[in-house]
């Protein structure tokens, strides 16, 4: 009769794939999630609130991408 040795599972020896993910990829995913959340929040606001903030509905995309600085804007009076 042969004895079975207790060996750790080979799958446990490998680290989790997310732990091996480069930090830049993680940062990109976090940025994507933040941009999506911000766009959804601004899209949900009524037009009069957006006017109070000082933006048009058409500017939401560029404002969220550039973290509040809309480089597509022209000088406004």
N, C-alpha and C positions, 0 to 999 in steps of 0.2 A: 504494500500500500504506500502510495506517495503522499507526502505531506504538502498541503497547499500553503504557500507562504503568503502572508499579508503584504500585498504590494499596493501602494497608492494608485488610484486610478490615473491612467496616463492623461486623460482629459483635464484632470485637476492640476497636473503639473504645468500645463500651458496657461498662460495668463489670458484674461478676458480680452477680446479684440478691441473693446473700447478703451482699455487701459493702454494699448499700444498705439492708439490714434494720435497723430501729431497734434500738438496744441493749436496750430494754425487752423486745422480743420475744425476742431472744437469751437474755436473762436468764430469761424465763419458760420457754423450752424447756429450759434448763439445770436449772432448778428441778424441772420435770416429770421429767426424767431422773433426778435425784438422789432425788426422792421415790419413784419406781418402784423404783430400785435398793435403797433402804433398806427399803421394804416387802417386797420379795422376800427380802432377807437376813433380816429379822426373821421372816417367815413360814416360813422354812426351819429356824428354831431349834426344838428340842423344848420342850415346856411347862415342864420343870424348869429349863431355862436362863432362860426368860423370867421365871419366878418369882424366880430369883436376881437378875435385873436389877431386878425390882420392877414388872413390868407383866403384864397379862393379854393374851391373844391378841386380845381384842375391842378393846383400846386401841391396837393397832399403827397404825391409820389416823390417829387424832388425834395420836398422838405424832410420827409422821413429818411431818404437815402443819405442826405448830407447833414443829418443831425440838427435840423432846425435852421440851417443856412440854405436858402434857396438861391442858387447861383443862376437860375433861369429868369429871375425877376429883373424887371427894369426899374429904374429909380421911380419911386412914386412920390407924389406931392404930399 
